């Protein structure tokens, strides 16, 4: 029996983003998921993760300072990654933040509308390919 893969979801703590993170977590059937607010994030949280997902409401939240710096100085080539937000401008910010670490970034997820588990599963399939 193989161990479950690990996923880390990092959020800014905003209510709508945390709600979306819980829905995403519920769709990750084959993963052991940890949801972490960015202000409590430590680099050792990310290192064992097979997949990491980042979500925030507004670009460049103060709570992302350490995460942003961390991603500038680590190579996560081929590590699967997804980003989500309620705003297009924030999705662009998140994609840019992840770019330097060379993670395998999937299509960003807009969580403007009510999230359906089927839509999340479809998005995750794209992130994990």
C-alpha positions in Angstrom: 0.0 0.0 0.0 1.5 3.3 -1.0 1.4 6.5 1.1 -1.1 9.2 0.2 0.3 12.2 -1.7 0.5 15.4 0.2 -1.1 18.7 -0.8 -0.7 22.1 0.8 -3.3 24.9 0.3 -2.0 28.4 1.4 -4.5 31.2 1.8 -4.6 34.8 2.9 -7.3 34.0 5.5 -10.1 35.9 3.7 -13.5 34.3 4.3 -14.4 33.6 0.7 -10.9 32.2 -0.1 -10.9 29.9 3.0 -14.3 28.6 1.9 -13.0 27.9 -1.6 -9.9 26.2 0.0 -12.2 23.8 1.9 -14.1 22.9 -1.3 -10.8 22.3 -3.1 -9.5 20.2 -0.2 -12.6 18.1 -0.4 -12.0 17.4 -4.1 -8.5 16.1 -3.5 -9.5 12.6 -2.8 -6.1 11.0 -3.3 -4.2 13.5 -1.2 -3.6 14.2 2.5 -4.4 18.0 2.5 -3.2 20.7 4.9 -4.7 24.2 4.7 -2.5 26.9 6.0 -2.9 30.6 6.4 0.1 32.4 4.9 1.0 34.2 8.1 1.6 30.8 9.7 3.4 29.4 6.7 6.9 28.0 7.0 9.1 26.7 4.3 9.1 23.2 5.8 5.3 23.1 5.2 5.9 23.2 1.5 8.9 20.9 1.1 7.0 17.6 1.5 4.0 18.6 -0.6 3.5 16.9 -4.0 1.0 19.7 -4.9 0.7 23.2 -3.6 -2.2 25.6 -4.2 -2.2 29.3 -3.3 -5.3 31.5 -3.0 -5.8 35.1 -1.9 -8.4 37.8 -2.3 -6.2 40.9 -3.2 -2.8 41.2 -4.8 0.2 41.3 -2.5 -1.4 40.8 0.9 0.9 41.6 3.8 0.5 38.0 5.1 2.2 36.8 1.9 5.6 38.6 2.5 7.4 35.4 3.7 5.8 33.1 1.1 6.6 35.5 -1.7 10.3 35.8 -0.6 10.5 32.0 -0.1 9.3 31.3 -3.6 11.9 33.7 -5.0 14.7 31.6 -3.6 13.7 28.0 -4.1 13.5 25.8 -7.2 10.3 23.8 -7.3 10.7 22.6 -10.9 8.1 20.1 -11.9 6.2 20.4 -8.5 2.5 20.7 -9.3 0.9 24.1 -8.4 -2.4 25.8 -8.7 -3.7 29.3 -7.9 -7.1 30.6 -7.2 -8.8 33.9 -6.4 -12.0 35.9 -6.8 -10.3 38.6 -8.9 -8.5 38.4 -12.3 -5.9 40.9 -11.2 -5.1 38.7 -8.2 -4.8 35.6 -10.4 -2.2 37.4 -12.5 -0.3 38.4 -9.3 -0.3 34.8 -8.0 0.9 33.5 -11.4 3.7 36.0 -11.3 4.6 35.1 -7.8 5.0 31.4 -8.6 6.9 31.9 -11.8 10.4 32.3 -10.3 10.2 29.0 -8.4 9.6 27.2 -11.7 6.7 25.1 -10.3 4.4 23.4 -12.9 1.6 25.9 -12.7 -1.8 24.9 -14.0 -4.5 27.2 -15.3 -5.7 29.7 -12.6 -9.1 29.1 -11.0 -11.5 32.0 -10.7 -13.8 31.5 -7.7 -16.2 34.3 -8.5 -19.2 32.0 -8.8 -20.4 29.1 -6.7 -17.9 26.3 -6.9 -19.1 22.9 -7.9 -17.1 19.8 -7.0 -17.3 18.7 -10.6 -15.7 22.0 -11.7 -13.0 21.7 -9.1 -12.2 18.1 -10.1 -11.9 19.3 -13.8 -9.5 22.1 -12.7 -7.5 19.8 -10.5 -7.1 17.3 -13.4 -5.5 20.1 -15.5 -3.2 21.2 -12.6 -2.1 17.6 -12.0 -1.4 16.6 -15.6 
